[in-house]
């Protein structure tokens, strides 16, 4: 059995969830880790990475951003994160958006298993990732998410299971610090009508929590982190960071007192020190990911141009006829034409 001192060696490894309304400088707060000498790898599923311009030049040099936003016909962010977190080692060609666990010509190799305490991985944002999960499931299962009359869809269980897997893989595959940036939602839980169980009853409780695949799932994810920092604001110029969690609000930290801190007074570096860690003695060198040669390009040959994914038409049935009365589109033909996200290499 390990000694107690052995068991506490993990102190100082930051596993943080920072969440709140939009425009609360959450991503900026996470990227500021580079100002304390850390190098930062950010998985960006939306356009918030432009905030990196706020960092001084020497800190920006230590930030590497993978722009993994969804395309119009895919759930690329969810697919790429699944590949990246499967083992922690992956290959990505940023020009063609190819990603895999085996070498790809013209790609870079990223092995997160080798990341040490001088590195921070940022997922920006959890909201974009869970939205991408919904899109991925919809495209694979011929579901039209644009159908405004459809109030429920059958993918909640799939999305929740994979979202939980992401969180467990972050914890097990990474030995470095990581920060997940998210948004907030207000979960209003209603009971059943005592006179008619099929009807909505009275409001049981209201709580502020991270936005996830569903309200019940969002209620469970805080336990996957050691620090849950809730970003709020009561004026246009002030952003607060709350660690004072209650039954009505997700927040808390294993090392910080329950309190409210101003945005510029609780930095990533201060959180590391408060948690028993140490800041880098020297700034970490920028990432230098090895490049995998494209043998076709080296030989003078040219790889085939990527084919554009076919547009996904509206829902059809086997009896649908085109205006000129000459073509019937069946569900089988439609499914065959749809690009497979899960099988994409």
N, C-alpha and C positions, 0 to 999 in steps of 0.2 A: 504494500500500500504506500503511495507517495506521501512524503512529508507535506505538512501544510504549506511550507514555503514553496514547494514545487507546484502545488495546485494554484497558487496565486500569481504565477509567472505570466498569466494572460492579462493581468491588470495593465491598463494603458492601451490595450487594443480597442479602438473605438468602433463600435457597431451602433450607428445612430440613424434614427428616422427623424427627419426634419419636415414638418408639414404645416400647412396653413393656407390662407387665401392666396390668390395670385398676386404677383407684384410685391411680395414681402421680402425680397432679396434672399430667398432661400438658396438658390443656386449660387449666387455670388458668395454667400456665407460659406458654402461647401468648397468652392474653388479657392477661397482665401487660404486654405491649407497650404497652398504653394508659397504663400508669403512667409511661412514659418520653416521653409526649407524642404517641404515634402514635394514629391512629384505626384501628379494627379492624372489618373486615367478616367475619363468620363464617357460613359455610354449615354449618348444624347438621343432621346426619342422625339424631341421637339426643338423649336427654334431658340430656346433659352440660352444656348451656349454662347451667343454673341456677347453675353455679359462678361466674358473673359477679357474684353477690352478694358474693363475697370481695374485689372491687375497691373502692377508695374511690370516693365519689360522683362526683368530677370525672373519674376514669378511666372509670367506667361510662358517662358521657355521651358518650364517644368510641367506644363499642362498639355496632355495629348487627348484630343477629342475624336471619338468615333461617331460620326453623324449617321445614326441608324433609324431615322424617322421612317414611318410607313410610306410606301408608294400608294398610288391610287387604287391598285388592284391587289394589294398584298397585306400581310401582317408581318412585315419585315422585322420590326423591332422585337416582337415576341419570338420569331424564328431565330434571329441572330443571338438573342440572349439565351435561348435554349441550347444552342450550339456552344456558346462561350462558357456556360456554367456546367456543361455536362462533365467535363474533366478539369476545366480551368485552362486548358491549352487549345488554341484554335488558330486558324489561318484565315485572313480576310483580305480580299482585293477591294480596296475602297472605290476604285474607278468603276468596276463592273458589279459591285455589291455582292460578289460571291463570298461565301463563308462556309467553312467546313472544319472537321477535325483532322483531315489529312492535307498534306501539302497541295497548294494550288499555285500554278504558275503566275507570277506577277503579283504575289500576295506578300504580306508580312506575317511573321509568326509571333504570336503573343502567348506567353506562358505565365499566367497569373499565379501559378503554384510557386514561382520563384520570388514573388513580391514579398518584401520584408516590411519592417515597421517604418521605413522611410517613404512608403507609398500609400496613397489613398485612392480607392476606387469609388466613383460617384455614379449612381444610377439616377438619371434625370429624364423623366420623372416616373414615379410609380403609377401615376395616373395615365401617362402615355403608354406604359407597358401593359396595363390591364385593358385599356382600350384596344391596343393591338391584339391582345388575346381574343377579344370579342370578334374583331375583324377576321383574324385567322380562322377561328371556328366557323364563322359565317361563310367564308369563301370555300372552306372544305366541305361544308354541309348544305350548300345551296340555300342559304338563308338570306333574305333581303332585309338588311338592317334599316333600309330607308322606308320600309313599310310602316307608315305612321299609325295604321290601325292595329298593328300587332303590339300588344302591351307586354307580352312575355315571350321569352325564347328559351330553348332547351339547353343552352350552353353554360349555365351558371356553374354546374358541378365540374365540368371540364376546366373552365377558367379558374375556378377556386382551387382545384387540385394542382394545376400547373403554377399558379401564383404562389401557393404554399411551398411548392418544390423550389421555386426561385429563391425564396427566403432561406430555406434549409441549405441550399447549395452555396449561397453566399457565405453562410456561417462555416460550412465544412470545407469548401474548396479554397477559401482565401485565408491567409495568415496575416494579411495586412489590415489596415483600417478600411472601413467602407461606410459610405453615407448614402442613404436612399432619400430622395427628395419627393415629397408628395403634396397633395392638396387636401383640404378638409371638406367634410360634409357634415350635415346635421341629421343624425339618425333619429327619426321619430317612430317609436315602436308602439303600435296599437294592439290592443287585445281584441278578442272576439265579442260580438254582441251577445250578451247572455240570453237574449230571446231568440236570436237567429244566428247560429255559428257561421253561416255563410256571409254574414255582413260584418263590416268593420265596427269594432267597439270603441271604447274610450281610449284616450292616449295614456299609455303606461309610463313612458319616460322619454326624455330627449337627451341626447349626448352628442358632443362634438368629437369627431374621430377622423382618422385618415380615410380618404376615398379609395375604395378598392373594387374588386369585381362585383361585390354586393355589400349591402349594409351589414349583414351578419358576418361576412368575411372580414370587413374592415374592423369589426369589433375585436377580432382575434389577433391581428398582426402585431400589435404593440409588444406582445410578449416575446417576439423574435429579436428584440433590440435591447441593448443595455441603456440606451439614452433615447428618449422620445421628447423632442423639443418642439413645442407648439409656438409658431410665429403668429403674432397678432399685432394690431395697431389701433391706437385710439386718436391718432392725429395724422395729417399728411406727412409729417416730418419724422415721426418716431415709430420704430419697429421694436416690439418687445419679444423676448424669448421666454416662454413659460415652462417651468418644470414642475409646477404645482398641479399635479393630476388629481382629479376627483372622480366620483361616480359619473359625473356629467361631462367630463373632459379628459381625453387621453393626453397625458404628459407625465414626465418623471425622469429621473436619472439615478443611477446606482451610486453616484459620487457627489452630486450637487445637492445642496439644500433645496427644499421646495420653495421656489421664489420666482420673481420676475426680473429678468435681466435685460438691459438695453442691448441692441444688436451689436454695437461696437465694443461693449464691455465683456461679452461672452463670446470669445473667438474659439476657433478649432484648437489653436495652441493651448489656450487656457483650459479647455476641456480635457486635453490629453494630460496635462500636468495634474489637474484635479483628480484624474482617474488613476494616478500613480505611474504614468508614463514619463518619458523624457523626450524632449525635442531633438531633432537631428543636430549633431555637433557641427556638421558642415552641410550646406545645401546639397540635396541629392542631385546626381547628374540627370540631365534630361533622358527620356526614354530613347533607346536606340534598338528598335526591334529589327531582327534579322530579316532580310529580303529573300524571298524564294524566286529564283530566276525563272523567267518565262522562256522555255526552250524554243518554242515556236518563233518568238520574236528574235531570239539570239541567232537562229538559223536563217533568218531572212524571210521566213514564212509568216503569214498573218492569220491569227486565230479568227474563226467566224464571228461576225458581229452578233451581239446578243439580240435575240428576237424579242420584239415588244409583245407583252402579254395581250391576248385578245380582250376586247372590252366585254364586260359581263352585262348581257342584256337583262331586261326585266324578266320576272318570273313567267315561264311559259308552261303550258300543258301539252299533252300529246295531240290535242285537238286545235291548237293554235295555228291559224293560217295567215300568211302574209297578205298585204292588200292586193297583190296581183293574183292571189289564189293559186300559187304554184309551189309553195314551200310550207311544210309542217315541221316545226322544231320540237323534238321530243326531249324529255328530261334527261334521257341517257346521252343524247348527243350534246346537250348543254353541259352536262357534267364532264364529258370527255374533253370538251374544249376549254374548260376552266383550268388555269394553271395550278399545279399542285404545289402548295406552299410547304407542306410537310416533307415532300420528296425533293425539294430544291437542293442542289448541291452547292 
